[in-house]
């Protein structure tokens, strides 16, 4: 049976644009990831389903922990569609799953990460700890202040929704004002901290006021900068 040959189907093309976000990590990567965790705690799921381009222009082939950065981002739900600012020949990137980068993108400027709408927190309360905080311990108290009568060892971490008071030496990490409380403070009789943070803004040991090292100090957030003041 003969008939007129059917026409081939038409191939329909249409355009669709997406906003790809760019993450630009910087050394030390452990501190940058910690700051990312603090931000994600305030805006859970922000990166879920969003395409991310990783810009490595602020790190180099010698940056410590670079080999583990991609895995650390994947564990946080960050989906990479492109990597730029680095060379695939870097030894630290040998085990990376390297997606093909897109061509022709242009920057749209900085984007603020919105904070999740959360219900009103319970009435503030204070956690009193009479024992020293040992290395490896993590204390999290989102409902108010934390008072520690002893010291906080190197490798320990204390997080509080309010202020943190350390009557002994602060040698580990103190993270105050979690959940968006910029008026929180950190107090210690002996400042030797690895990291201090208030409301997501942090300073590592190298960034702290050297004149306050080993002295009674209070840490205050002024704008977006942590300041260090004497404490009587």
C-alpha positions as CSV (number, residue, x, y, z in Angstrom):
1,X,0.0,0.0,0.0
2,X,1.5,3.3,-1.0
3,X,0.9,6.8,0.3
4,X,2.4,10.2,0.8
5,X,5.5,10.0,3.0
6,X,4.8,11.7,6.4
7,X,6.8,14.8,7.3
8,X,9.5,14.4,10.0
9,X,8.5,15.8,13.3
10,X,9.5,19.4,14.1
11,X,12.2,19.9,16.7
12,X,10.9,22.7,19.0
13,X,13.4,24.8,20.9
14,X,12.7,27.3,23.5
15,X,14.8,29.3,26.0
16,X,14.7,29.0,29.7
17,X,17.0,30.9,32.1
18,X,18.0,30.0,35.6
19,X,19.9,32.0,38.3
20,X,23.1,30.2,39.2
21,X,24.6,31.2,42.5
22,X,28.3,31.5,43.0
23,X,30.2,30.4,46.1
24,X,33.7,31.8,46.6
25,X,35.5,30.1,49.5
26,X,38.6,31.5,51.1
27,X,41.3,30.2,53.4
28,X,41.3,28.8,56.0
29,X,38.6,26.5,54.6
30,X,37.7,25.0,57.9
31,X,36.7,28.5,59.2
32,X,34.9,29.3,55.9
33,X,32.8,26.1,56.2
34,X,32.0,26.9,59.8
35,X,30.8,30.3,58.8
36,X,28.7,28.6,56.0
37,X,27.2,26.3,58.6
38,X,26.2,29.2,60.8
39,X,24.5,30.9,57.8
40,X,22.7,27.7,56.8
41,X,21.5,27.3,60.4
42,X,19.6,30.6,59.9
43,X,18.3,29.7,56.5
44,X,17.9,26.0,56.2
45,X,17.4,24.6,52.7
46,X,18.5,27.8,50.9
47,X,20.8,25.8,48.6
48,X,18.4,22.9,48.1
49,X,17.7,22.5,44.4
50,X,19.7,25.6,43.4
51,X,22.5,25.4,40.8
52,X,25.8,26.5,42.3
53,X,29.1,27.6,40.6
54,X,32.2,27.2,42.8
55,X,34.7,30.0,42.3
56,X,38.1,29.0,43.6
57,X,39.9,32.3,42.7
58,X,40.6,33.1,46.4
59,X,42.4,29.8,47.1
60,X,45.4,28.2,45.5
61,X,47.1,24.9,44.9
62,X,48.7,25.0,48.4
63,X,45.4,25.7,50.3
64,X,45.0,23.2,53.2
65,X,41.9,20.9,53.1
66,X,41.1,21.9,49.5
67,X,40.9,18.2,48.5
68,X,37.9,17.7,50.8
69,X,36.0,20.9,49.9
70,X,33.8,19.4,47.2
71,X,32.7,16.5,49.5
72,X,32.1,19.0,52.3
73,X,29.8,21.1,50.1
74,X,27.9,18.0,48.9
75,X,27.3,17.0,52.5
76,X,25.7,20.4,53.0
77,X,23.4,20.0,50.0
78,X,25.3,22.3,47.7
79,X,24.9,21.1,44.1
80,X,27.7,22.2,41.8
81,X,27.1,22.7,38.1
82,X,30.4,24.4,37.4
83,X,33.9,25.1,38.9
84,X,36.0,28.1,37.9
85,X,39.1,30.0,39.0
86,X,41.3,26.8,39.3
87,X,43.2,24.3,37.2
88,X,42.2,20.7,37.0
89,X,45.9,19.7,37.2
90,X,46.1,20.8,40.9
91,X,46.9,17.7,42.9
92,X,44.3,18.5,45.5
93,X,41.6,18.4,42.8
94,X,42.6,15.1,41.3
95,X,39.7,13.2,43.0
96,X,37.0,15.8,42.2
97,X,34.0,15.2,40.1
98,X,34.5,18.1,37.7
99,X,31.3,19.3,36.0
100,X,31.6,21.1,32.7
101,X,31.3,24.8,33.2
102,X,28.7,26.9,31.4
103,X,29.8,29.6,28.9
104,X,28.6,33.2,28.7
105,X,27.3,33.8,32.2
106,X,27.7,37.1,33.9
107,X,27.5,38.3,37.4
108,X,24.2,39.7,38.8
109,X,25.8,41.0,42.0
110,X,25.7,39.8,45.6
111,X,22.6,38.0,46.9
112,X,21.5,38.1,50.5
113,X,20.5,34.7,51.9
114,X,17.0,35.1,53.4
115,X,16.4,33.9,57.0
116,X,13.7,31.4,57.5
117,X,10.5,32.5,59.3
118,X,10.6,30.7,62.6
119,X,8.2,30.8,65.5
120,X,8.8,32.9,68.5
121,X,11.4,31.3,70.7
122,X,10.6,30.2,74.3
123,X,11.3,32.6,77.1
124,X,15.1,33.0,77.6
125,X,16.7,30.8,80.2
126,X,20.3,30.3,81.4
127,X,22.4,27.2,81.2
128,X,24.9,27.0,84.1
129,X,27.8,24.6,83.7
130,X,30.0,24.1,86.8
131,X,32.5,21.8,85.1
132,X,35.2,22.7,82.5
133,X,34.3,22.0,78.9
134,X,36.8,19.4,77.6
135,X,38.3,19.2,74.1
136,X,35.8,17.6,71.7
137,X,32.7,18.6,73.7
138,X,30.0,20.6,71.9
139,X,27.5,22.6,74.0
140,X,24.5,24.0,72.2
141,X,21.9,26.2,74.1
142,X,19.7,28.2,71.8
143,X,17.3,29.4,74.5
144,X,19.5,31.9,76.3
145,X,22.9,32.6,78.0
146,X,25.5,30.0,78.8
147,X,27.6,30.5,82.0
148,X,30.7,28.3,82.4
149,X,32.4,28.5,85.8
150,X,35.5,26.7,84.5
151,X,37.4,26.9,81.3
152,X,36.7,25.9,77.7
153,X,39.5,23.8,76.3
154,X,41.0,23.9,72.8
155,X,38.9,21.8,70.5
156,X,35.7,22.4,72.5
157,X,32.7,24.5,71.2
158,X,30.0,26.4,73.0
159,X,27.0,27.8,71.1
160,X,24.3,30.0,72.7
161,X,21.2,31.9,71.6
162,X,22.3,34.6,74.1
163,X,25.6,35.6,75.6
164,X,28.4,33.3,76.7
165,X,30.2,33.9,80.0
166,X,33.4,32.0,80.7
167,X,34.8,32.5,84.2
168,X,38.0,30.6,83.3
169,X,40.0,30.6,80.1
170,X,38.4,30.5,76.7
171,X,40.6,28.4,74.4
172,X,38.1,26.7,72.2
173,X,35.2,28.2,70.1
174,X,32.5,30.4,71.4
175,X,29.5,31.1,69.2
176,X,26.9,33.5,70.7
177,X,23.7,35.0,69.4
178,X,22.7,32.0,67.2
179,X,19.3,32.6,65.7
180,X,19.9,36.3,65.0
181,X,20.7,37.9,68.3
182,X,23.2,40.6,67.4
183,X,23.2,42.1,70.9
184,X,24.7,39.0,72.5
185,X,28.2,39.2,73.9
186,X,31.1,36.9,74.8
187,X,32.8,37.3,78.2
188,X,35.9,35.6,79.4
189,X,38.6,36.0,82.1
190,X,41.3,34.8,79.8
191,X,41.0,35.1,76.0
192,X,42.9,32.5,74.0
193,X,40.0,31.4,71.7
194,X,40.3,29.6,68.4
195,X,37.2,31.3,67.1
196,X,34.5,33.7,68.5
197,X,31.3,34.5,66.7
198,X,28.2,36.6,67.3
199,X,25.1,36.4,65.0
200,X,27.0,34.7,62.2
201,X,30.0,37.1,62.2
202,X,33.2,35.5,63.3
203,X,36.9,36.1,64.0
204,X,39.6,33.5,64.2
205,X,42.6,33.6,66.5
206,X,44.7,35.4,63.9
207,X,42.0,38.1,63.5
208,X,41.5,38.9,67.2
209,X,43.0,42.0,68.9
210,X,46.4,40.8,70.0
211,X,46.4,43.3,72.9
212,X,43.5,41.3,74.5
213,X,45.2,37.9,74.3
214,X,45.3,36.2,77.7
215,X,43.4,39.1,79.3
216,X,39.8,39.6,80.6
217,X,37.8,40.5,77.5
218,X,34.3,41.0,76.3
219,X,33.5,40.5,72.6
220,X,30.9,42.8,71.1
221,X,29.4,42.9,67.6
222,X,29.5,46.5,66.1
223,X,27.8,46.5,62.8
224,X,29.4,43.6,61.0
225,X,32.7,43.6,62.9
226,X,33.6,41.9,66.2
227,X,35.3,44.3,68.6
228,X,37.3,43.3,71.7
229,X,37.1,45.4,74.9
230,X,38.7,45.1,78.4
231,X,36.6,43.6,81.1
232,X,37.2,44.6,84.7
